[in-house]
Amino acid sequence: MNYNWNWGILLEMEPGGTGSYLQYLLIGLLWTLATALAAWVIALSIGALVGTIRTTPLKWAVRLGNLYVEIFRNVPLIVQMFLWFFVVPELLPQALGDWIKQMPPPWGSYVPAVLCLGIFTSVRVAEQVRAGINSLPRGQRMAGIATGLTEAQAYRYVILPQCFRIILPPLTSEFMNIIKNSSVALTIGLLELTGRARSMQEFSFRVFEAFTAATVIYLLTNLIVVLAMRALEEKVRVPGLISAGGAPQAGH
C-alpha cells in the first residue's frame, strides 16, 4: 500500500480551535486518566470488600458475593456501558433520573463510564483478593484471633496487608486494563483518548497518523504505570514476613 505519512498533521490546528491535534489528543489522555483513576477507586474499594466477604464463614455473605461476581463478570463490558448510560437512569426515581440525563457534557457520559468501569473491574479485583487470602496459611487468621483480635481486626491487621502484597502484580495488570477499557466509553460519547483519535481522523482524514499517535500515547502511559508499580512492589516487599511454617516471625 502506497500511503504518504504526514506527521505534521499533529501540529495543525483542530477545527474546534482549542489547539493542535496533538494537544487535542493529550486532553483526551487526561480524560482517560480521570476516568480510569475514579473507576479504580470504586473497583478497589468494592473489590476488596466483596473478595474479603467471600472468604468469611458467613454462608449467606459468601453466596451474595458470588452472585455479585457472576452477574457482572458474565456480561460484556460494552453491554454494561449501554445499561449504565441508557437503562439505569430510567430505573431510578424520575427526579434523579432526569437530573442524570440532563447533566451537561462531558459529565453525562463521564459519570456512567466511571460507574460501569468501576463495577466491572471490581469483580476481577474481588477474585484476586479472594485468591490472595486463600493462599495464606490458615494459621495466620487463627494466630491473630488467638492474640485477642476480633475476626474483623484479624483481617485488617494480619490477613489483608499480606494479601495485598501478594496480589500487587495482578492489581497492576488490572489498573492497566482499566486504562485501556476506558476506550469503550467513546460509545456513549465520552471523548477520551480513543474517542478523540477517531474524531481527529474524521476531521483530517489521516486515520493512520491519528491512531498511531494514540497507540504511542497508550504505550507510554502504561509503561509509566508499570515502572511506578514495580517501584511500589519493591517498597512494600518485606523479606521474611512469614516464616516457612506459615506463622509470623518474631519481631514482626
PyMOL commands that set and color helices and strands:
alter all, ss='L'
color gray80, all
select helices_A, chain A and resi 7-11+21-53+59-73+77-91+94-101+107-135+138-146+151-188+193-204+207-236
alter helices_A, ss='H'
color red, helices_A
deselect
rebuild
show_as cartoon
